[in-house]
Amino acid sequence: MKLHYGDLTDSTCLVKIINEVKPTEIYNLGAQSHVKISFDLAEYTADVDGIGTLRLLDAIKTCGLINSVKFYQASTSELFGKVQEIPQKETTPFYPRSPYGAAKLYAYWIVVNFREAYNLFAVNGILFNHESPRRGANFVTRKISRSVAKIHLGQLECFSLGNLDAKRDWGHAMDYVEAMWLMLQTDEPEDFVIATGEVHSVREFVEKSFKHIGKTIVWEGKNENEVGRCKETGKIHVTVNLKYYRPTEVEFLQGDCTKAKQKLNWIPRVTFDDLVKEMVDADVELMRNNPNA
């Protein structure tokens, strides 16, 4: 494997890399991908996530590789935002609720345009939330698994979250990367929703994480005054902080991956329970060896 320095805001370097490597498959996973941060860095998010995708597509065209490259675009369930139907599938109308979602919406349609205008093999993978122990520490699932691990090891007593009742369709990144690859192995380019079809709340993710280390969380209070208390010790381990709420919330996401099951023969293998356990176990090991990780 050879790594090249590049940046989605620098079209010259993209052309240079693509011309040098002449890839047959390109997976565009590059983005400012944190939804809450996109409200603070809206212009940057649009530049990288939206126009960055165009720069990459244009680089393929400039290098004369339209007929030899297959292009995968990391689309997102955040396109659905304020959901117009449940569950969400490939034909569900989009209604993004963040600068991140809006930037990804432009990227989605510019991919479709290059496919239709230039006959580029280009697909959008509309992936619902996919997690693993490698998830960034400022994303809610990893924040929970890290904090629970620290509490288990006596390195932390309490942590704060935002909307406990936000519901998501969570899968394992390993399964979803397989789906990305499968999309580029088909004869005709098509867009696919990738999801488990199961919905779980942030609250449930917290409860299952603590259960894995032998603690039962009991909820007390309401809204921003709600706390999660350990039934066994009486200690408060979870509080709510309004600063973690988004200006416009996405309350409910549930994907319908029937098309992917039928056309790609893809199924999610890792269950929600196993995903939670794997993340907590990995963080317990990490924090045990390096409490400052």
Secondary structure, 3 states (H helix, E strand, C coil): CCCCCCCCCCHHHHHHHHHHHCCCEEEECCCCCCHHHHHHCHHHHHHHHHHHHHHHHHHHHHCCCCCCCEEEEEEEHHHCCCCCCCCECCCCCCCCCCHHHHHHHHHHHHHHHHHHHHCCEEEEEEECCEECCCCCCCCHHHHHHHHHHHHHCCCCCCEEECCCCCEECCEEHHHHHHHHHHHCCCCCCCCEEECCCCCEEHHHHHHHHHHHCCCCEEEECCHHHCEEEECCCCCEEEEECHHHCCCCCCCECCECCHHHHHHCCCCCCCCHHHHHHHHHHHHHHHHHHCCCC
